[in-house]
Amino acid sequence: MKVLLTGSSSGLGVNLAKRLLEEGNFVILHYNNHSDEINKLHEEYPNSLMYKCDLSSEAEVHQMYLDLKDKEIDCIINNAAIEINSNLEEKTYKSFIDVYKVNLIAPFMIIRYFAPLMKTGSIINISSDNAIDSYDEISSEYDCSKVSLNLITKIYADKYKNLRINAICFGWLDTKMNNFDEDIKKLIDFVPMDKAVEEIMNSMVTKKSGTINIVSK
């Protein structure tokens, strides 16, 4: 299977990339600023291709489509995301736009470009359970972007009946995005990384489409 995985350079992305490569899939390892971890994977697994793209740039996302459109991709995993934590009074037009460009608009554009090329296959949008029942001002931009990502999932699943388009709303994952002290981390029920990876692997082969799955510990 040929997989386009965005945000593959750290956290959930790099763990998922390793599993996909170990199982013999050809994986396009998307990254932007950080490449150390996927450099190691690329050197170890010849069934991989590294691709640099700033997902906040419409021009670069379009160029990625032009460069990869002939790869006959079977699965897209929209995993890349950013978060800006601040008090509500500190949030700005720019903070919302910056988060939405990566977390919502980039997945939308990727699906818009690639879905018409896919005869069969799956698209998985990595969302968050914050989009279901969380109303924390600190992560408002991130949470709102994931709510919208869930809606985009439903809309595209209805449009492309030949594809399986789903979203997975994960609970807390212990990644660099969670810049907490170790004492605070001890109080959080993180979703085990191996469980998160397994959920995505299962979603790649599911027969369902248009589902918003919530995965907690």
Secondary structure, DSSP 8 states (H G I E B T S, - for coil): -EEEESS-SSHHHHHHHHHHHHTT-EEEEEESS--HHHHHHHHH-SSEEEEE--TT-HHHHHHHHHHHTTS---EEEE---------GGG--HHHHHHHHIIIIIHHHHHHHHHGGG-SS-EEEEEEETHHHH---GGGHHHHHHHHHHHHHHHHHHHH-TTSEEEEEEE----STT----HHHHTTS----HHHHHHHHHHHHH-S--S-EEEE--
